[in-house]
Amino acid sequence: MMSPDAEDYADIRAGVVRLCEQFPGAYWRDKDETRSYPTEFVQALTEAGYLSVMIPEAYGGSGLPLGAACAILEEIHRSGCNGGACHAQMYTMGTLLRHGSEAQKQRYLPEVASGALRLQAFGVTEPNSGTDTTRIGTRAVRDGDDYVVNGQKIWISRAEHSDLMVLLVRTADREASAKSTDGMSVLLVDMRTAVGNGLTIKPINTMMNHGATELFFDDLRVPVSNRIGEEGAGFRYILDGMNAERILIAAECIGDARFFVSAAARYATDRQVFGGPIGANQGVQFPIARAHIQTEAAAGMVARAQALFEAGQPCGAEANMAKLLASEASWAAGDTCIQTHGGFGFAVDFDIERKFRETRLYQVAPISTNLILSHVATHELGMPKSF
């Protein structure tokens, strides 16, 4: 069952499903085994125009709202595929679109829309700051027409497979700024020329094939003309991108959850033990029904956050709550799906264990569940800060 607003994007959803049929479980299992990037899948999405859906028509995209992107990612995940290899192209470009100069948009967005350039990397998190973004230490010092960048980032996905990166740096000390969120700037880094000239990328192996990396900056020179917006105002520029990211990730989780619920219900109906289908037993049936209910409740919050974002309304709390509820729903549905399948739930060929590993990520990234709870407690309920 799809979300209540699914009819708005029925054609897009159907097209995504047809595309995903070309990339069955065997394709993803091979990528998992070889820890390789799903280039063919990303190329197919690019050629179909799905990754440029939110780029305005003036720059070569479809000019559709966030809801269309949510529909695409939900269907990718419901079909058993993984949008994590390319979902950043949908939200990372928002920083450039909303805050970049017209010259920057004309230069980069048409090529991002066509797939000639990949804008997949979003460089924010650091080893010593985590999600306390105001304490990042990567510095950019002005030197004539360039910034000279030094520092380190970690858990930057797809850096090895991206041509451009939106990079958040400090251009003024936190202590010297009026507010802790001041003094940060956004640079658009051309990684094609940066690697080997001040930028080193180190892959990090994880429990899922997600292309995580660590980045080291050693006197990397970035033209001042590649700064997005005003110097020192970068934190504000990335906030909208973070809200879009969380809503899109939540949509992916809804897709995962629906994959698990459908797989569990189908297996419970078909599997015969002790003379009948195991789904006739309430001990098997009820957890699947509960997972479905939890999924649909989470989908309602995703739709609410999406609507607020599209209306240009504040949606930080709703984006966070949508991501929390959807990630927990997908994890619970995955757990139920494995339990329903018994030993087969752990069999690689069933793709359940792969999806289970993939969806577990989203209770940690792009923001952890505890930080969401802290945000809601302090900003929505007026409780004292715990840190």
Residue pairs with C-beta under 8 A, 6 or more apart in sequence:
1 258
1 292
1 296
2 13
2 74
3 74
3 254
3 299
3 300
3 302
3 303
4 300
4 303
5 67
5 303
6 13
6 71
8 67
8 71
9 67
9 68
9 71
12 50
12 53
12 68
12 71
12 72
13 71
13 72
13 74
13 75
15 48
15 50
16 50
16 71
16 72
16 75
16 76
16 79
17 75
17 79
19 44
19 45
19 48
19 50
20 75
20 76
20 79
20 80
20 81
21 79
22 44
23 38
23 40
23 41
23 44
23 81
24 80
25 80
25 349
25 350
25 351
25 354
27 38
27 40
27 41
28 38
28 80
28 81
28 82
28 351
28 354
29 348
29 349
29 351
29 354
30 36
31 37
31 38
31 209
32 208
32 209
32 354
35 205
35 209
36 209
37 85
37 160
37 161
37 211
38 82
38 85
39 161
41 81
41 85
41 86
42 51
42 85
42 86
43 115
45 51
45 86
46 52
46 86
46 114
46 115
47 115
49 61
49 62
50 72
51 86
51 89
51 90
51 115
52 60
52 61
52 62
52 89
52 112
52 113
52 114
52 115
53 61
53 62
53 64
53 68
53 69
53 72
53 90
54 61
54 62
54 63
54 64
54 65
54 66
54 68
54 69
54 90
54 91
54 93
54 94
55 61
55 62
55 63
55 93
55 97
55 109
55 112
55 113
56 63
56 97
56 109
57 63
59 97
59 105
59 106
59 109
59 110
59 113
60 109
60 110
60 113
60 114
61 109
61 113
62 68
65 310
66 244
66 247
66 248
66 306
66 309
66 310
67 306
67 307
67 310
69 90
69 91
69 248
69 251
70 247
70 248
70 251
70 302
70 306
71 251
72 83
72 90
73 83
73 87
73 90
73 248
73 251
73 252
73 255
74 251
74 252
74 254
74 255
74 258
75 255
76 82
76 83
76 252
76 255
77 83
77 252
77 253
77 254
77 255
77 256
77 259
78 254
78 255
78 256
78 258
78 259
78 262
79 255
79 259
80 259
80 351
80 355
82 358
83 252
84 157
84 208
84 210
84 211
84 252
84 358
84 361
85 158
85 161
85 211
86 120
86 158
87 248
87 249
87 252
88 119
88 120
88 121
88 122
88 157
88 158
88 245
89 112
89 118
89 119
89 120
90 244
90 248
91 241
91 244
91 245
91 248
92 119
92 120
92 121
92 122
92 166
92 241
93 109
93 112
93 119
94 240
94 241
94 244
95 166
95 186
95 228
95 237
95 238
95 240
95 241
96 104
96 105
96 108
96 109
96 119
96 166
96 188
96 228
97 105
97 109
98 237
98 240
99 186
99 228
99 229
99 237
100 108
100 188
100 228
100 229
104 188
104 226
104 228
108 117
108 119
108 164
108 188
111 117
112 118
112 119
112 164
117 163
117 164
118 158
118 161
118 162
118 163
118 164
119 162
119 163
119 164
119 165
119 166
120 157
120 158
120 159
120 161
120 162
121 156
121 157
121 158
121 159
121 162
121 164
121 165
121 166
121 191
122 156
122 157
122 165
122 166
122 241
122 245
123 153
123 156
123 159
123 165
123 166
123 167
123 168
123 189
123 215
124 133
124 136
124 153
124 168
124 238
125 131
125 153
125 154
125 155
125 156
126 136
126 137
126 138
126 151
126 152
126 153
126 154
127 152
127 154
127 214
128 135
128 137
129 135
129 136
129 137
131 367
131 368
131 371
133 168
133 184
133 235
134 174
134 180
134 181
134 184
134 235
135 174
136 151
136 168
136 169
136 170
136 184
137 151
137 152
137 170
138 149
138 150
138 151
138 152
138 153
138 167
138 168
138 169
138 170
138 217
139 149
139 150
139 151
139 169
139 170
139 171
140 147
140 148
140 149
140 169
140 170
140 171
140 185
140 187
140 222
141 147
141 148
141 150
141 171
142 171
142 224
143 221
145 223
145 224
145 225
146 221
146 222
146 223
146 224
147 169
147 171
147 187
147 221
147 222
147 223
147 224
147 227
148 219
148 220
148 221
149 167
149 169
149 187
149 198
149 217
149 219
149 220
149 221
149 222
150 217
150 218
150 219
150 220
151 169
151 217
152 214
152 215
152 216
152 217
153 167
153 214
153 215
153 217
154 204
154 214
154 215
155 204
155 212
155 213
155 214
155 365
156 165
156 212
156 213
156 214
156 215
157 210
157 211
157 212
157 213
158 211
159 165
159 191
159 201
159 211
159 213
159 215
160 201
160 203
160 211
160 213
161 211
162 191
163 190
163 191
163 192
164 188
164 189
164 190
164 191
165 188
165 189
165 191
166 186
166 187
166 188
166 189
166 228
166 238
166 241
167 186
167 187
167 188
167 189
167 222
168 184
168 185
168 186
168 234
168 235
168 238
169 184
169 185
169 186
169 187
169 234
170 183
170 184
170 185
171 183
171 184
171 185
171 231
171 232
171 234
172 182
172 183
172 232
173 183
174 180
174 183
176 183
177 183
177 232
181 235
181 236
182 232
182 233
182 235
183 232
184 232
184 233
184 234
184 235
185 227
185 229
185 230
185 231
185 232
185 233
185 234
186 227
186 228
186 229
186 234
186 237
186 238
187 222
187 226
187 227
187 228
188 226
188 227
188 228
189 199
189 220
189 222
189 226
190 226
191 199
194 220
194 222
195 201
197 220
197 221
198 217
198 218
198 219
198 220
198 221
199 215
199 216
199 217
199 218
199 220
200 215
200 216
200 218
201 213
201 214
201 215
202 213
202 214
202 215
202 216
203 211
203 212
203 213
204 212
204 213
204 214
206 212
207 357
207 360
208 354
208 357
208 358
208 360
208 361
210 358
210 361
228 234
228 237
229 237
239 316
242 319
242 366
242 367
243 305
243 309
243 315
243 316
243 319
244 309
244 319
245 366
246 305
246 319
246 320
246 322
246 323
246 366
246 367
247 302
247 305
247 306
247 309
247 315
247 319
247 322
247 323
249 323
249 326
249 327
249 362
249 366
250 298
250 301
250 302
250 305
250 319
250 322
250 323
250 325
250 326
250 327
251 302
251 306
251 326
252 362
253 298
253 323
253 326
253 327
253 329
253 330
253 359
253 362
254 295
254 298
254 299
254 302
254 326
254 329
254 330
256 330
256 333
256 334
256 355
256 358
256 359
257 291
257 294
257 295
257 298
257 326
257 329
257 330
257 332
257 333
257 334
257 359
258 295
258 333
259 355
260 291
260 330
260 333
260 334
260 336
260 337
260 352
260 355
260 356
261 288
261 291
261 292
261 295
261 333
261 336
261 337
263 337
263 341
263 352
264 288
264 291
264 333
264 336
264 337
264 340
264 341
265 279
265 288
265 292
267 340
267 341
267 344
268 277
268 278
268 279
268 284
268 285
268 288
268 340
269 277
269 279
270 277
271 277
271 278
271 279
272 278
278 284
278 340
279 285
279 288
284 340
287 336
287 339
287 340
288 336
288 340
290 332
290 336
291 329
291 332
291 333
291 336
291 337
292 333
294 328
294 329
294 332
294 333
295 329
295 330
295 333
297 325
297 329
298 322
298 325
298 326
298 328
298 329
299 326
301 318
301 321
301 322
301 325
301 326
302 322
302 325
302 326
304 318
304 322
305 315
305 318
305 319
305 321
305 322
306 322
308 314
308 315
308 318
309 315
309 319
316 375
316 379
317 375
317 376
317 379
317 380
320 367
320 372
320 375
320 376
321 372
321 376
323 362
323 366
323 367
323 372
324 369
324 372
324 373
326 362
327 359
327 362
327 363
327 369
328 363
328 369
330 359
330 362
331 359
331 360
331 363
334 352
334 355
334 356
334 359
334 360
335 356
337 345
337 352
337 356
338 345
338 346
338 352
338 353
338 356
339 345
341 350
341 352
344 350
344 352
345 352
345 353
346 352
346 353
347 353
348 354
363 369
374 385
374 386
374 387
377 383
377 386
378 384
378 385
378 386
